[in-house]
Amino acid sequence: MDQRSSKPDLDSAFNALSDSSRREMIRLLLQRPRRAGELAQNICMSPQALSRHLRVLRKAGLVAEESIENDARVRIYRVHARAFQPVQQWLLQVEELWRAQLLAFKSYAENAQRDRKSKT
């Protein structure tokens, strides 16, 4: 099987995922690999439009294209195995920022409450 895709990076991933049709394609491909025609049918999109969206997803490294050995015309699309690592790593950084902010706020609120109690 021939696999064609690019290495995923954060900017390309977010750019590709900024379109709701492409997010729907990813949702469908997470369920199972599919042929382009099946994707087009499931999201009510012309083959030409689907092809453009798949190209963006492939360039971003989010989707891999495979051809079947017996028939080079048939293309199967699947979510790339490591496609979302850059996004996941970025989200973990953001989550850590929010966790630190929430812990600081919690500490502040608890100290303020103790101060109020000690004054009464």
Phi, psi and omega in degrees: 000140180263124178250128178235118176195166177256165176288130182288143171222161188299311182297316179296320180297312180295321177299313181295322183277358181288345181260130183296327178294320179290325176295323177294321177299315179299316179303315180293319182287337174292332178290317179184157176298149183217158172278157182302317180300321179292320176298313181301318181293319182291332181247013176051062182227145178293152178302324180294314179295318178300317180301318178296316179294319178297324178298317179297315180296321178294315180299326179283350180083007183279334183232138175252144179250132179234143174253149179277137183305320184283336186216100183294344180284334183275126179243132177249132181250140178215156176292133179295138187306318182252023189302323189257010178302312179299322179293316180297318178297318179296316180296325176296321177296317179295317179299319179296320177301311181295322179298315179297318179296317180293322177294320178296318178295318179300315179299316178300313182295319179294319178295319178297321180293317177298318179298318179297318180294322182289336179279342182265000000 
